[in-house]
Amino acid sequence: MAQTLSVPESVYPKLVGLDLDYTLWKGWLDDKKFGWGLQTIEDCLERSGNVLRDKGNGNNSVTLFPEVDKIITDLAMRNVQIALVSRNTSRALCNRALWHFQATDPKTHQRKGIIFFAKYSEIYPESKTNHFRHIQEWSGFQYSDMILFDDEAQNNVVERELGVTFKALRDGAGLTWDRYQEGLALWRRNKYISRCRPHPDSQLLPKPKFIGWVGTDTKTMERYRHGQRRLEYSRPARYGYGMYLSDDPNVAMHFAGWGGVGQSTRQTGDMYICAIYARDGELFDRIPKFWVSESGQYQTDNLHNNEADVAWAQENRDEFIARNYGKLKPYILLSRHHNMIRAGGGRFNEMVVYPQLQDTLFYAGQVWRAEHFRAARDLPRLVSFTDFVNNGSIDIPRETYVDFGKNGEVMYK
């Protein structure tokens, strides 16, 4: 199915966040190397074209990436606010570099320092979620109206926790025009989905649709009831951080007993079963979906890898699925999970909803304490994720059918 879920190309974010080192320029302005012995460290920089060198040590240098000035000019022409978002430890050194590096002002057609195009400057060594919380407070913009371009995948935490669209920059090429356009296209798709963000009360929704079941703890259950994303990351997340659903309530019951590392909600009794709905069933049907084989190439080992490796695993999966199968973020991933509870063997269906979709489209319409669930009489009609294949929104590659065959399965189960 063609990707059609996007606001028009004429629509731009209200704010674009730009990392600095290895994003705007090649190299790292390391205040432990630049300006050695100078009282005012920023005075060490001298410019030659698009290169800044340390006057005292020419081996220390940074180079503006070739298309950055064009991108800055484009943003200024469209009245998009620019935020400088970096964990660099020397604001003074970065500000001086941004004064030296220039772009063309579309109103005056004069060249001026990039620093004069920036509305916000968040340059200090803290989490970029802190940077964007400050930006949101000052600007008043919603996170859904922002995007961050960054070369470090672990900074996709701003997307996972806040809802800022994140575009990873690869291969040491920094911010190129193509990556800039890809990021804007991603933001437009996210923005299209975010239009479906009304009150989670199903009585106020014209087309709610029951999707599946989640087993979780009290804190996360309350977030789901209010249509908010999951923020607990200590549980295993083999396809990346997100909300994991099953079409079998017994599976949800089993996973409700999983706590974080070193704990069990089954021991504390903090177990809830949630019936998860889409606010707009027709929109859910149109969301791209991809059914992967249960192979390691798509998986993320968040319990044994560091933050950067986990983040790049997510970004690499998105890139691979887009390049090879044409499924672009935001998408929904489906798979079959090896048996953990069924005495008769066989795998169960699972669905992974990533954060950018969670708080825009999904909510928990009904919840039960686990010990009361068996006796509940107001359960939604049971569904199977394989039913969604019929509407054409799920791509199932050949390797997935081969995976079914190896496990003695068919598609419909």
C-alpha positions in Angstrom: 0.0 0.0 0.0 1.4 3.4 -0.9 2.4 5.7 1.9 -0.3 8.5 1.9 -0.5 9.5 5.6 1.2 13.0 5.5 0.3 16.6 5.8 1.1 18.7 2.7 4.7 19.4 1.8 3.9 23.1 2.3 3.6 22.5 6.0 6.7 22.9 8.1 7.5 22.3 11.8 7.3 25.3 14.0 10.8 24.5 15.4 13.8 22.7 14.1 16.4 21.6 16.6 20.0 21.2 15.3 22.8 19.3 17.0 26.3 20.8 16.4 29.3 18.5 16.5 29.2 16.0 13.6 25.8 17.5 12.6 26.4 21.1 11.5 30.1 20.6 11.2 32.6 17.7 10.9 34.6 17.4 14.1 34.2 18.0 17.8 34.8 21.4 19.4 36.5 19.8 22.4 37.4 22.5 25.0 40.1 20.2 26.4 42.0 20.4 23.1 41.0 23.8 21.5 42.5 27.0 22.9 45.1 25.4 25.1 46.5 28.1 27.5 44.2 30.9 26.4 42.2 32.8 29.0 39.3 33.2 26.5 39.1 29.9 24.8 36.9 31.1 21.9 39.6 33.4 20.7 41.5 30.4 19.5 39.3 30.1 16.3 40.2 31.4 12.9 38.2 30.8 9.7 39.4 29.8 6.2 36.4 29.2 4.0 34.2 26.6 5.7 37.0 25.4 8.0 37.7 26.7 11.6 41.2 26.0 13.0 42.8 26.4 16.4 45.3 29.2 16.0 47.6 27.4 18.5 47.3 24.0 16.9 46.3 23.6 13.3 45.5 19.9 13.9 42.4 21.0 15.8 39.7 21.9 13.3 36.1 21.6 12.4 34.5 21.9 8.9 31.0 23.1 8.2 29.1 20.5 6.2 28.5 21.7 2.6 24.7 22.0 2.6 24.2 23.4 6.1 24.1 27.1 5.0 21.4 26.2 2.3 19.3 24.5 5.0 19.6 27.4 7.4 18.5 29.8 4.7 15.5 27.5 3.8 14.4 27.5 7.4 14.7 31.2 7.7 12.8 31.7 4.5 9.9 29.7 5.9 9.9 31.4 9.3 10.8 28.2 11.1 12.4 28.8 14.5 15.8 27.3 15.0 17.1 25.8 18.2 20.7 24.9 18.8 20.7 21.7 20.9 24.0 20.3 21.9 25.7 18.6 24.9 29.0 20.2 24.1 30.7 21.4 27.3 31.7 24.9 25.9 28.9 27.2 24.9 31.4 30.0 24.3 33.5 27.9 21.9 30.4 26.8 20.0 28.9 30.3 19.9 32.1 31.6 18.4 32.1 28.9 15.7 28.4 29.7 14.9 29.4 33.4 14.6 32.2 32.4 12.1 30.1 30.0 10.0 27.6 31.8 7.9 24.4 31.4 5.9 22.4 33.8 3.6 19.6 35.8 5.1 16.7 35.3 2.6 15.2 38.8 3.5 18.4 40.9 3.0 20.4 38.4 0.8 23.4 39.2 3.1 25.6 36.7 4.7 25.6 36.5 8.5 26.6 34.1 11.3 24.4 31.1 11.8 24.1 32.1 15.5 22.0 35.1 14.4 19.4 32.7 12.9 18.9 30.8 16.1 16.0 31.6 18.4 17.0 29.2 21.2 20.5 28.1 22.3 20.6 24.9 24.5 24.3 24.1 24.7 25.3 22.3 27.9 26.1 18.7 28.8 22.7 17.4 29.9 20.1 15.1 28.3 18.4 16.5 25.3 15.0 15.8 26.9 16.0 18.6 29.3 17.0 20.9 26.4 13.6 20.4 24.7 11.6 20.8 27.9 13.2 24.2 28.3 12.5 25.0 24.6 8.9 23.9 25.0 8.4 26.1 28.1 9.8 29.2 26.4 8.3 28.7 22.9 4.9 27.3 24.0 5.0 24.9 21.0 3.8 21.4 21.3 6.5 18.7 21.0 4.6 17.4 17.9 5.6 20.7 16.2 9.3 20.1 16.7 12.0 17.9 15.0 15.6 17.2 16.0 18.4 16.4 13.6 21.3 14.6 15.4 24.1 12.2 14.6 23.8 10.3 17.9 21.0 7.8 17.8 20.6 7.7 21.6 19.2 11.2 21.4 16.1 9.7 19.9 15.0 9.7 23.6 13.3 13.0 22.7 11.0 11.1 20.4 10.5 8.2 22.7 9.7 10.3 25.8 8.5 13.7 24.6 7.1 13.2 21.1 9.7 15.4 19.3 10.3 13.9 15.8 13.9 12.6 15.6 16.0 12.2 12.4 19.3 10.3 12.8 22.2 11.4 10.6 24.4 8.6 9.4 27.8 7.7 8.1 29.6 10.9 9.3 28.0 13.0 6.5 26.2 15.3 8.9 23.2 17.3 7.9 22.7 17.0 4.2 19.9 18.4 2.0 18.6 14.8 1.4 18.5 14.0 5.1 16.9 17.3 5.8 14.1 16.5 3.4 13.7 13.0 4.8 13.4 14.4 8.3 10.7 16.9 7.2 8.8 14.1 5.4 9.0 12.0 8.6 7.7 15.0 10.7 4.8 15.5 8.2 3.8 11.8 8.6 3.9 12.1 12.4 2.0 15.4 12.2 -0.7 13.7 10.2 -1.2 11.0 12.8 -1.1 13.6 15.7 -4.4 15.1 14.4 -6.1 12.2 16.1 -5.4 13.3 19.7 -8.8 14.1 21.3 -10.0 13.1 24.8 -9.6 9.3 25.2 -13.2 9.0 26.3 -14.7 6.6 23.7 -18.0 8.4 23.9 -16.4 11.4 22.2 -14.8 9.3 19.5 -16.7 8.6 16.3 -14.8 5.5 15.1 -13.0 3.7 18.0 -11.7 0.2 17.3 -10.6 -2.6 19.7 -7.1 -3.7 18.8 -5.8 -6.1 21.5 -4.6 -6.7 25.0 -1.8 -5.5 27.2 -0.7 -6.7 30.6 1.1 -4.2 32.8 1.5 -2.5 36.1 -0.5 0.3 37.8 1.7 3.2 36.7 1.7 2.2 33.0 -2.0 1.2 33.1 -2.9 4.8 34.2 -0.9 6.2 31.4 -2.6 4.0 28.9 -6.0 5.0 30.3 -5.2 8.6 29.6 -4.0 7.9 26.1 -0.3 8.4 27.0 2.8 6.6 26.0 4.7 4.0 28.0 7.7 5.4 29.9 9.0 2.3 31.6 12.0 0.8 29.9 13.3 -1.9 32.2 11.3 -4.7 30.7 12.7 -6.7 27.8 11.8 -5.0 24.5 13.0 -7.2 21.8 11.8 -5.0 18.9 12.6 -1.7 20.6 10.7 0.4 23.2 7.0 0.6 22.7 3.7 -0.8 23.7 3.5 -4.6 23.2 0.0 -6.0 22.5 -1.3 -9.5 22.1 -4.5 -10.7 20.5 -4.8 -13.3 23.2 -5.8 -12.1 26.7 -4.1 -15.1 28.3 -0.8 -13.9 26.9 -1.5 -10.4 28.3 -2.2 -12.1 31.6 1.2 -13.8 31.5 3.1 -10.7 30.7 1.3 -8.7 33.3 3.4 -10.6 35.8 6.7 -9.4 34.3 8.3 -6.6 36.2 11.4 -4.7 35.5 14.9 -6.1 36.0 15.1 -8.0 39.2 11.4 -7.7 40.2 8.1 -9.3 39.5 4.7 -7.6 39.5 3.3 -11.1 40.1 4.9 -11.1 43.5 3.5 -7.7 44.4 0.0 -8.2 42.8 0.5 -5.1 40.8 -1.0 -6.6 37.6 -3.6 -5.2 35.2 -5.1 -6.3 31.9 -5.9 -3.4 29.5 -8.1 -3.6 26.4 -6.4 -1.3 23.9 -8.4 0.7 21.4 -7.5 2.9 18.4 -9.2 6.3 18.7 -9.9 6.2 14.9 -10.3 2.7 13.5 -10.2 3.8 9.9 -6.9 5.6 10.5 -5.5 2.6 12.3 -6.3 0.5 9.3 -4.3 2.8 7.1 -1.2 2.9 9.3 1.7 0.9 7.6 2.2 -2.4 9.2 5.0 -4.9 8.7 5.0 -8.6 9.9 8.6 -9.6 10.6 10.1 -13.1 10.9 11.3 -14.0 14.4 15.0 -13.4 13.5 17.7 -11.5 15.1 18.2 -8.9 12.4 15.1 -7.0 13.5 15.5 -7.4 17.3 16.9 -5.1 20.0 18.5 -6.5 23.1 17.9 -3.6 25.5 18.9 -5.6 28.6 22.4 -6.4 27.5 23.5 -3.6 25.2 24.3 0.0 26.0 22.0 2.9 25.2 23.7 3.9 21.9 23.6 0.3 20.6 19.9 -0.1 21.5 19.1 3.2 19.8 21.0 2.4 16.6 19.3 -1.0 16.5 16.0 0.8 16.3 17.2 3.3 13.7 18.8 0.6 11.6 15.6 -1.5 11.7 13.6 1.5 10.5 16.1 2.2 7.8 16.2 -1.4 6.6 12.4 -1.8 6.5 12.0 1.5 4.6 14.7 0.7 2.1 13.8 -2.9 1.4 10.0 -2.9 1.9 8.9 0.7 1.6 7.3 0.9 5.0 8.1 4.3 6.5 7.8 5.5 10.1 5.5 5.7 11.8 4.6 2.0 11.3 3.4 -0.8 13.4 5.4 -4.0 13.7 4.0 -7.5 14.1 5.6 -10.8 14.8 5.2 -14.2 16.3 6.8 -14.8 19.7 8.2 -18.2 20.7 6.0 -20.0 23.2 6.4 -19.1 26.8 3.1 -20.2 28.3 1.2 -22.6 26.1 1.4 -26.2 27.1 0.6 -27.4 23.6 3.4 -25.3 22.1 3.2 -22.8 19.2 3.9 -19.2 19.1 1.6 -16.2 19.8 1.0 -13.1 17.8 2.4 -9.8 19.1 2.1 -6.2 17.9 4.5 -3.4 18.7 3.2 0.2 18.7 6.0 2.7 18.9 5.8 5.8 21.1 5.1 8.3 18.3 1.8 6.4 17.7 0.9 5.5 21.2 -0.3 8.8 22.6 -1.8 10.1 19.3 -3.9 7.1 18.4 -4.2 4.5 21.2 -5.8 4.3 24.7 -6.9 1.7 27.2 -10.7 1.7 27.0 -11.2 -0.9 29.7 -8.9 -2.2 32.5 -9.2 -5.0 35.0 -7.1 -6.1 37.9 -5.6 -9.4 36.9 -7.4 -11.4 39.6 -10.8 -10.1 38.5 -10.2 -10.5 34.7 -11.3 -14.2 34.5 -14.8 -13.2 35.9 -15.2 -10.1 33.8 -18.3 -10.1 31.6 -17.8 -6.9 29.6 -14.9 -8.1 27.4 -14.5 -6.8 23.9 -15.1 -9.3 21.1 -11.9 -11.4 20.6 -9.8 -10.5 17.5 -6.8 -12.0 15.8 -4.1 -9.8 14.4 -4.1 -11.9 11.3 -7.6 -10.4 10.5 -5.8 -7.2 9.8 -4.1 -8.8 6.8 -7.3 -8.7 4.9 -7.5 -4.9 4.7 -4.2 -4.8 2.9 -2.3 -2.6 5.4 0.1 -5.4 6.5 3.1 -6.3 4.4 4.3 -9.9 4.9 7.6 -10.6 3.2 8.6 -14.0 1.9 11.1 -14.6 4.8 8.2 -14.3 7.2 6.2 -17.0 5.5 9.4 -19.2 5.5 9.6 -18.6 9.2 6.0 -19.7 9.6 6.8 -22.9 7.7 9.8 -23.7 9.8 7.6 -23.6 12.9 4.8 -25.7 11.3 2.4 -22.7 11.2 0.2 -21.0 8.7 -0.6 -17.3 8.5 -4.0 -17.5 10.1 -3.7 -18.6 13.7 
